[in-house]
């Protein structure tokens, strides 16, 4: 029986991640918890010497609104930096996957006169507050909405309702974890999560996933999609090993 990996990311990021999951030999199942809705607005770049992106969604939304590609870009992590590169930006620096490291990176560069944070309506962390504390002038422009999707995809619901099916549910943000638990609660009592594992990008996300009644919670060793894929690879290897002989639980597992 295949191992299903339920991917809760919005569409474009989910499809990219799903291809990598399939390459590892698991079965990806798309069940987004939010939909990205770009806003149709004019962006004022006056006095802006650097752009700060905290997601690839922000890069894509900005790229649809503006042809500007010559300004310096600070990206929260490698995936967002790659999205900026694909969009045509050339001067790009990537932080370590969280708002704190992004703020430190921008503060060290001291962009003048100011930086512009291109963000969604829902955000994790306070980038502007951190930059202000470091003496960096910055403002925020909300250029897309991340609207909640109320229900699980039919395929994900069917897998989670069948306790014989072993699955891994992937979370890249605390909000994704909270929205998924809300989706699962709406589907109860038809499904339970005690046969599923949660795979979380960080400890903060694992905390948001608490209360799901998971069989286990895994936390990636780094704040990258590649680290999440390594955890999936570990889970596949463990499952194969259990079919032959018992094996100790890996690091990064709660």
Buried (B, 14 or more C-beta within 10 A) or exposed (E): EEBBBBBBBBEEBBEBBBEBBEEBEBBBBBBBBBEBEBBEEEBEEEEBBBBBBBBBBBBBBBBEBBEBEEBBBBBBBBBBBBBBBEBEBEEBBBBBBBBBBBBBBBBEBEBEEBBBBBBBEBBBBEBBEBBEEBEBBBEBBBBBBBEEBEEBBEBBBBBBBEEEBBBBBBBBBBBBBBBBBBBBEEBEEEBBBEBBBBBBBBEBBBEBBEEBEBBEBBBBEBBBBEBBBBBBBBBBEBBEEEEEEEEEEEEBBB
